[in-house]
């Protein structure tokens, strides 16, 4: 039973990874454990930055603070800045990348960066 359980988990992980690589928004359909998996979330936001909104639903892993995930997400779609932890919305590099990707992302930047 333990081996079977591990094999099933690996199979689900592989299926989830394949799904989000094809459509990042498929992250929304995954269970909480999959949505907390850094590798799966990174693949999802690489395909569609807006998938960040479905990552880590209870914020246990703080994936919206993970610089690599955030930079990948906002590089893919600047509007993903809305779902980034506030600490990184004050980061000039993050905000510049987001705004280059989509000018409307400036709306989600910190007040200080908006003034700059």
Z-matrix of the N, CA and C atoms (Angstrom, degrees):
N
C 1 1.459
C 2 1.531 1 112.78
N 3 1.319 2 119.06 1 -39.04
C 4 1.466 3 120.91 2 -178.20
C 5 1.527 4 110.64 3 -66.92
N 6 1.315 5 116.58 4 -42.33
C 7 1.457 6 120.23 5 178.85
C 8 1.524 7 110.49 6 -64.88
N 9 1.310 8 116.47 7 -43.01
C 10 1.469 9 120.92 8 178.70
C 11 1.534 10 109.81 9 -59.94
N 12 1.327 11 116.38 10 -44.02
C 13 1.466 12 120.87 11 179.96
C 14 1.531 13 110.52 12 -59.89
N 15 1.328 14 116.68 13 -45.84
C 16 1.471 15 120.39 14 179.41
C 17 1.526 16 111.40 15 -63.02
N 18 1.322 17 115.98 16 -40.61
C 19 1.467 18 120.01 17 178.90
C 20 1.531 19 110.46 18 -63.74
N 21 1.319 20 117.26 19 -41.01
C 22 1.469 21 121.22 20 178.55
C 23 1.524 22 110.90 21 -64.48
N 24 1.331 23 116.24 22 -41.09
C 25 1.463 24 119.81 23 177.86
C 26 1.523 25 111.36 24 -62.27
N 27 1.313 26 116.31 25 -43.54
C 28 1.460 27 120.48 26 178.29
C 29 1.527 28 111.11 27 -63.41
N 30 1.320 29 116.33 28 -39.93
C 31 1.459 30 120.21 29 179.38
C 32 1.529 31 110.22 30 -64.45
N 33 1.352 32 116.66 31 -45.07
C 34 1.469 33 120.36 32 178.88
C 35 1.527 34 110.83 33 -62.36
N 36 1.337 35 115.83 34 -40.33
C 37 1.458 36 120.49 35 179.18
C 38 1.527 37 109.74 36 -62.00
N 39 1.311 38 116.87 37 -46.74
C 40 1.465 39 121.29 38 179.53
C 41 1.514 40 112.45 39 -62.57
N 42 1.319 41 116.99 40 -40.35
C 43 1.465 42 120.89 41 178.21
C 44 1.527 43 110.66 42 -66.25
N 45 1.327 44 116.04 43 -41.70
C 46 1.471 45 120.12 44 179.26
C 47 1.517 46 110.20 45 -64.08
N 48 1.324 47 117.18 46 -42.43
C 49 1.458 48 120.84 47 179.50
C 50 1.524 49 110.51 48 -61.78
N 51 1.310 50 116.26 49 -45.52
C 52 1.475 51 120.07 50 179.03
C 53 1.528 52 110.65 51 -61.38
N 54 1.317 53 116.53 52 -40.02
C 55 1.465 54 120.81 53 -178.77
C 56 1.526 55 111.63 54 -64.33
N 57 1.336 56 117.06 55 -47.56
C 58 1.472 57 119.10 56 -177.25
C 59 1.523 58 112.35 57 -73.70
N 60 1.316 59 117.39 58 -24.82
C 61 1.462 60 119.11 59 175.52
C 62 1.526 61 110.70 60 -68.83
N 63 1.314 62 115.73 61 -29.53
C 64 1.455 63 120.21 62 178.34
C 65 1.529 64 111.29 63 -83.36
N 66 1.336 65 115.87 64 -39.64
C 67 1.469 66 121.81 65 179.87
C 68 1.523 67 107.62 66 -147.69
N 69 1.324 68 115.79 67 104.05
C 70 1.464 69 120.45 68 -177.16
C 71 1.513 70 113.91 69 -54.65
N 72 1.329 71 116.53 70 -31.13
C 73 1.461 72 120.07 71 -178.50
C 74 1.530 73 112.11 72 -69.55
N 75 1.321 74 117.43 73 -10.63
C 76 1.467 75 121.14 74 175.05
C 77 1.523 76 110.52 75 -64.13
N 78 1.322 77 117.39 76 -13.45
C 79 1.467 78 120.85 77 176.61
C 80 1.528 79 110.17 78 -57.31
N 81 1.306 80 116.32 79 -33.69
C 82 1.471 81 121.68 80 -179.61
C 83 1.527 82 111.75 81 -57.25
N 84 1.309 83 117.04 82 -31.03
C 85 1.464 84 121.62 83 -174.85
C 86 1.526 85 113.52 84 -87.25
N 87 1.315 86 117.49 85 -4.09
C 88 1.463 87 121.38 86 -175.99
C 89 1.530 88 110.94 87 -87.89
N 90 1.338 89 115.71 88 160.04
C 91 1.468 90 119.33 89 178.63
C 92 1.534 91 110.12 90 -75.12
N 93 1.324 92 115.72 91 168.94
C 94 1.471 93 120.95 92 -174.74
C 95 1.520 94 113.09 93 -58.78
N 96 1.323 95 117.61 94 -38.74
C 97 1.464 96 119.71 95 -179.27
C 98 1.524 97 111.22 96 -63.47
N 99 1.301 98 116.51 97 -41.89
C 100 1.472 99 120.78 98 178.30
C 101 1.524 100 109.73 99 -67.02
N 102 1.319 101 117.52 100 -39.20
C 103 1.464 102 121.49 101 -178.12
C 104 1.528 103 112.72 102 -71.70
N 105 1.338 104 116.21 103 -11.47
C 106 1.468 105 121.82 104 175.51
C 107 1.522 106 111.61 105 -95.23
N 108 1.324 107 116.69 106 -10.37
C 109 1.462 108 121.29 107 -175.73
C 110 1.534 109 109.81 108 -74.51
N 111 1.312 110 116.15 109 117.52
C 112 1.463 111 121.24 110 -174.74
C 113 1.528 112 111.97 111 -57.82
N 114 1.317 113 117.46 112 -43.88
C 115 1.463 114 121.12 113 -178.26
C 116 1.516 115 112.56 114 -63.80
N 117 1.317 116 115.92 115 -40.47
C 118 1.468 117 120.34 116 179.37
C 119 1.526 118 109.73 117 -68.42
N 120 1.323 119 116.49 118 -43.97
C 121 1.470 120 120.09 119 179.74
C 122 1.525 121 110.16 120 -63.26
N 123 1.314 122 117.55 121 -41.88
C 124 1.462 123 120.48 122 178.90
C 125 1.533 124 110.57 123 -60.84
N 126 1.310 125 116.79 124 -42.77
C 127 1.474 126 120.37 125 178.14
C 128 1.525 127 110.80 126 -64.18
N 129 1.320 128 116.14 127 -39.74
C 130 1.471 129 120.35 128 -178.88
C 131 1.524 130 111.13 129 -65.29
N 132 1.334 131 117.64 130 -47.22
C 133 1.467 132 119.47 131 -177.27
C 134 1.521 133 111.96 132 -73.23
N 135 1.308 134 116.25 133 -23.16
C 136 1.470 135 119.10 134 174.50
C 137 1.525 136 109.24 135 -66.12
N 138 1.318 137 116.66 136 -38.47
C 139 1.457 138 121.00 137 -179.80
C 140 1.526 139 110.94 138 -77.59
N 141 1.351 140 116.36 139 -38.58
C 142 1.470 141 121.31 140 -179.78
C 143 1.525 142 108.14 141 -154.09
N 144 1.315 143 116.32 142 107.92
C 145 1.464 144 121.11 143 -176.81
C 146 1.515 145 114.33 144 -55.09
N 147 1.321 146 117.17 145 -29.99
C 148 1.461 147 120.09 146 -178.60
C 149 1.529 148 112.93 147 -67.03
N 150 1.324 149 117.06 148 -12.18
C 151 1.472 150 120.62 149 176.46
C 152 1.524 151 110.96 150 -63.47
N 153 1.329 152 117.75 151 -17.39
C 154 1.463 153 121.20 152 179.46
C 155 1.528 154 111.30 153 -55.06
N 156 1.314 155 117.44 154 -31.31
C 157 1.465 156 120.19 155 -179.06
C 158 1.528 157 112.82 156 -63.81
N 159 1.328 158 118.04 157 -19.42
C 160 1.458 159 121.08 158 -178.52
C 161 1.525 160 112.67 159 -102.15
N 162 1.321 161 116.58 160 -2.05
C 163 1.461 162 121.03 161 -178.25
C 164 1.522 163 111.11 162 -76.46
N 165 1.321 164 114.79 163 143.17
C 166 1.470 165 120.86 164 169.35
C 167 1.527 166 112.10 165 46.54
N 168 1.344 167 117.70 166 64.98
C 169 1.466 168 121.36 167 -170.59
C 170 1.532 169 115.81 168 -55.78
N 171 1.328 170 118.05 169 -30.57
C 172 1.466 171 118.98 170 179.19
C 173 1.527 172 111.62 171 -104.12
N 174 1.334 173 116.43 172 12.11
C 175 1.462 174 123.87 173 175.24
C 176 1.524 175 113.21 174 58.72
N 177 1.324 176 116.49 175 27.94
C 178 1.453 177 121.09 176 -179.18
C 179 1.530 178 112.20 177 -67.60
N 180 1.315 179 116.55 178 -39.47
C 181 1.459 180 120.62 179 -176.24
C 182 1.526 181 113.02 180 -93.95
N 183 1.321 182 117.59 181 -6.26
C 184 1.474 183 122.49 182 179.29
C 185 1.534 184 111.37 183 57.81
N 186 1.315 185 116.39 184 40.51
C 187 1.460 186 120.23 185 -177.33
C 188 1.524 187 112.51 186 -66.95
N 189 1.326 188 117.43 187 -22.74
C 190 1.469 189 119.00 188 177.87
C 191 1.531 190 111.29 189 -78.20
N 192 1.342 191 117.04 190 2.19
C 193 1.471 192 122.86 191 173.42
C 194 1.522 193 111.10 192 -110.17
N 195 1.317 194 116.31 193 -7.37
C 196 1.462 195 121.63 194 -178.06
C 197 1.531 196 108.04 195 -72.87
N 198 1.309 197 116.49 196 113.34
C 199 1.468 198 121.08 197 -172.22
C 200 1.527 199 112.59 198 -57.90
N 201 1.316 200 117.91 199 -42.65
C 202 1.468 201 120.07 200 -179.25
C 203 1.528 202 110.94 201 -64.13
N 204 1.320 203 116.72 202 -43.98
C 205 1.464 204 120.55 203 178.78
C 206 1.524 205 110.09 204 -63.93
N 207 1.318 206 116.43 205 -45.24
C 208 1.467 207 121.06 206 -178.39
C 209 1.529 208 111.11 207 -63.64
N 210 1.318 209 117.63 208 -46.63
C 211 1.466 210 120.15 209 -179.39
C 212 1.530 211 110.62 210 -63.47
N 213 1.317 212 116.85 211 -37.88
C 214 1.463 213 120.37 212 177.84
C 215 1.521 214 110.20 213 -65.74
N 216 1.325 215 116.19 214 -43.86
C 217 1.473 216 120.83 215 -178.68
C 218 1.521 217 111.63 216 -63.67
N 219 1.331 218 117.46 217 -50.64
C 220 1.469 219 119.02 218 -176.56
C 221 1.525 220 111.76 219 -73.12
N 222 1.322 221 117.03 220 -23.64
C 223 1.453 222 120.05 221 174.52
C 224 1.520 223 111.47 222 -70.53
N 225 1.324 224 115.07 223 -31.54
C 226 1.461 225 121.23 224 178.78
C 227 1.525 226 110.92 225 -78.57
N 228 1.333 227 115.29 226 -41.01
C 229 1.466 228 120.74 227 179.31
C 230 1.524 229 107.63 228 -153.32
N 231 1.295 230 117.02 229 108.42
C 232 1.466 231 121.85 230 -176.40
C 233 1.511 232 114.35 231 -55.65
N 234 1.323 233 116.68 232 -28.98
C 235 1.470 234 119.34 233 -179.22
C 236 1.523 235 112.69 234 -66.99
N 237 1.326 236 117.41 235 -12.69
C 238 1.465 237 121.00 236 175.54
C 239 1.524 238 110.93 237 -63.63
N 240 1.329 239 117.52 238 -14.72
C 241 1.470 240 121.30 239 177.38
C 242 1.527 241 110.97 240 -54.68
N 243 1.308 242 117.24 241 -27.42
C 244 1.466 243 121.23 242 178.29
C 245 1.523 244 111.59 243 -57.95
N 246 1.318 245 118.18 244 -28.86
C 247 1.462 246 122.13 245 -173.69
C 248 1.527 247 112.89 246 -102.76
N 249 1.317 248 116.00 247 7.42
C 250 1.460 249 122.62 248 -179.58
C 251 1.524 250 108.82 249 -86.43
N 252 1.324 251 116.17 250 143.76
C 253 1.461 252 120.97 251 176.45
C 254 1.527 253 109.55 252 -56.61
N 255 1.323 254 115.96 253 143.79
C 256 1.468 255 120.40 254 -175.68
C 257 1.523 256 112.25 255 -57.22
N 258 1.327 257 117.25 256 -32.54
C 259 1.468 258 119.62 257 -179.31
C 260 1.525 259 111.56 258 -58.77
N 261 1.323 260 118.18 259 -31.93
C 262 1.464 261 121.00 260 178.69
C 263 1.526 262 112.87 261 -91.77
N 264 1.314 263 116.96 262 -12.55
C 265 1.468 264 118.90 263 173.90
C 266 1.522 265 110.83 264 -74.04
N 267 1.331 266 116.15 265 -10.33
C 268 1.465 267 121.81 266 175.61
C 269 1.521 268 111.26 267 -95.88
N 270 1.326 269 116.58 268 -4.44
C 271 1.459 270 122.15 269 -177.20
C 272 1.535 271 109.45 270 -84.41
N 273 1.317 272 115.72 271 117.36
C 274 1.467 273 121.35 272 -175.13
C 275 1.533 274 111.54 273 -57.03
N 276 1.333 275 118.45 274 -43.27
C 277 1.468 276 120.99 275 -178.27
C 278 1.529 277 111.61 276 -63.55
N 279 1.327 278 116.36 277 -42.07
C 280 1.469 279 120.83 278 179.26
C 281 1.524 280 109.53 279 -63.05
N 282 1.313 281 116.03 280 -48.30
C 283 1.467 282 120.37 281 -176.44
C 284 1.534 283 110.95 282 -66.84
N 285 1.323 284 117.59 283 -41.72
C 286 1.467 285 119.69 284 178.61
C 287 1.526 286 111.56 285 -60.93
N 288 1.326 287 116.57 286 -43.52
C 289 1.463 288 119.75 287 178.08
C 290 1.529 289 110.44 288 -62.42
N 291 1.320 290 116.56 289 -42.77
C 292 1.465 291 120.74 290 179.61
C 293 1.524 292 111.03 291 -62.04
N 294 1.330 293 116.95 292 -45.41
C 295 1.466 294 121.21 293 -177.84
C 296 1.529 295 111.08 294 -68.84
N 297 1.328 296 116.66 295 -35.22
C 298 1.473 297 118.99 296 175.66
C 299 1.525 298 110.67 297 -63.34
N 300 1.321 299 115.27 298 -35.44
C 301 1.464 300 120.29 299 -179.56
C 302 1.530 301 111.57 300 -74.85
N 303 1.346 302 115.31 301 -38.37
C 304 1.475 303 120.26 302 179.72
C 305 1.526 304 107.93 303 -156.11
N 306 1.305 305 116.42 304 115.16
C 307 1.463 306 121.40 305 -176.80
C 308 1.517 307 114.18 306 -55.29
N 309 1.315 308 116.84 307 -30.80
C 310 1.463 309 121.04 308 -179.52
C 311 1.520 310 113.69 309 -66.81
N 312 1.331 311 117.02 310 -11.49
C 313 1.465 312 120.85 311 -179.19
C 314 1.520 313 111.75 312 -65.51
N 315 1.326 314 117.52 313 -22.33
C 316 1.463 315 120.69 314 -179.43
C 317 1.526 316 111.37 315 -55.87
N 318 1.310 317 116.84 316 -29.26
C 319 1.467 318 121.81 317 178.12
C 320 1.528 319 112.10 318 -55.80
N 321 1.342 320 118.03 319 -28.89
C 322 1.463 321 121.84 320 -174.77
C 323 1.526 322 113.26 321 -100.14
N 324 1.320 323 117.26 322 2.35
C 325 1.462 324 121.42 323 178.14
C 326 1.521 325 109.98 324 -75.37
N 327 1.318 326 116.18 325 162.85
C 328 1.467 327 120.02 326 176.89
C 329 1.529 328 108.68 327 -63.93
N 330 1.306 329 115.98 328 156.53
C 331 1.468 330 121.59 329 -178.98
C 332 1.525 331 110.65 330 -58.75
N 333 1.345 332 117.21 331 -40.00
C 334 1.464 333 120.91 332 -179.14
C 335 1.524 334 110.78 333 -62.14
N 336 1.322 335 117.80 334 -44.48
C 337 1.463 336 119.74 335 179.72
C 338 1.510 337 112.51 336 -70.05
N 339 1.298 338 117.56 337 -29.77
C 340 1.472 339 120.19 338 176.72
C 341 1.533 340 110.44 339 -62.96
N 342 1.331 341 115.59 340 -34.88
C 343 1.475 342 119.62 341 -178.86
C 344 1.517 343 112.00 342 -73.80
N 345 1.342 344 116.86 343 -26.23
C 346 1.480 345 120.55 344 -176.28
C 347 1.483 346 113.12 345 -70.93
